[in-house]
Amino acid sequence: MSLDKTEATLAPGQSTTVKVTLTASVDQPGTYSGAVTIGENTPYTVPAVGVTMNVTPPTTWSKLQGTVTGVSSSGATAALPGAIVEVDSWAQSYTFITDKNGQYAYWLDRRNNPLTLIAAKDGYKPQTRTTKLVAGTPVTENFALKSIK
């Protein structure tokens, strides 16, 4: 983030415009936020100014997403936080760790097709499958790993 002005002197009631330029090296679409804080030489507090950058995915990208659950020997199913989902393509490999709800998500270029996915967690039998990304359309690959205990 850069500013075209880093200093200004204002009389009471005056204002100024500061141009904020956002440049970032991000590999995932989404909303990124920050703030510009203002130092002042006045008895009044000046609140920070919020700055938001919305990154849209390229047209050839697709969101790969899913949930990894565990199935106990009694048949009970629960989310598996901390499960590993490895995604292999002809071009690159990615490793994701599921969140507290057993979910993972990542945007990828469909030119990575086909993808081989492996979901694993200690104490559970891993699963492997192949899938293809469809540009502009989310692809959901859920896994239900069976307990080996």
N, C-alpha and C positions, 0 to 999 in steps of 0.2 A: 504494500500500500504506500502510495506516495501522495504528497500534498503540494499544490502549486504555491501555497503560502505557508510559512511556518511561524510568521509573526505579523501582528497588526496592532496598531494603536487606534482605539475608537473613542470618540467622545460619547457622553451619555446619549442614548437613543439611537446611535448609529449601528449599522451592521456591515458585515462584509461577507462575500462569497468565497469559499475555499473549494477548489476543484480537487476531488479525491480520485485518484487513478488506482484501480485494482489490477494487479497482474499476479498470477499464481500458476504454479505448476501442480495441478491436481489431476489425479487419474480417474476420478469418479464424479459423475454428475451429482448435483445436490445443491443445497443452499449453504453457503459459507458466510459467517458473520464476524464482525469485529467492531471496534469502536475507536473514534478519534477523541482523545481526551484533551481538554482545553485548560491550559494553565493561565491563571489570571492574577492580576495585581489589583484586586478590588475586594471589598468586604463581602461581595456576593458570590455564591457558588454557581458555577456554570456546569450543567450536567454533560456527561459524555454524549457524543452524537453517534448513533448506531449506523453501521455500514453493512450492506448485504450484497453478496455476489451470487447470482443464480446461474449455475452451470447446467446446460442442457446436453444430453447425450448426442453424439453424432448419429446420423440416420442409419448407419450400418451396425449399431450396437443393440444389444439385448440384455435385459437384466436376468441373470441366473439367480434363482432364489429357492429356498426350501426350508423344511424343518426336519430335524433328526430326532426321532423318539426312540425310547428303549421299551422293549416288550419283555416283561418278566416271565418266568416259567408258569406263573398262574394266569398269564394273559393280560395283566394290568399294563397300561401304556402311560408313559410320562415323557416329557421333554428331556432331552439329553444336553444340558449345557456343557460346554467344553469338549464336545465331540469334534473330531477333525474331519474336514471335507477337503479332499485333494482333487483338484481339477487338472487334468493333463490334456494338452492339445498338441498338434504338430509343431506349434511355435513356442509354447511356453507352458510352465506348470505353475499352479497357484495353490496355496494351502490356506484354508480358512478354519477358524475356530468358532463353533456356534455360541450364540449369546445365552443369557439366562433362560430364554424361552426355547432353546434348541434351534434357533433360526440362523440362517446365513443368507447373504445376498451380495452380489457383485456384478457390475456392468462389464461386459466383454464384447469385443468385436466379433461378429458372426463369421468373419474370415478365419477364426480359430477352429471352426467345425472340422470334424466331429470332436466332441469332448468325451473323455472317459472320467467318470466320477467315482471316487472311493470314499465311503463314509465309514469311520471307525471310532471306537471308544473302548478303553480297557474294560474287560468283563463282558464284552458283547461281540457277536460274530460280525465282521465287516461285510459290507455290501459294495458291489461294483456294478456300474451300468454305463451305457453310452447314450448321449443325447446330442441334439443339434440346436443351435441358437437360431432364432427367427428375428430378423431385424425389426426393431420397434415394438416387439412383443415380449412380455416377460415369459420366461420358461421356468416352470416350477418342478423341482425334483426333490420329493420327500423320501426319507428313508426311515424304516422301522427296523431297528437292529434288535435281534433276539439275544437275550441274556444267555451266557454260557455257564452260569452258576446254577 
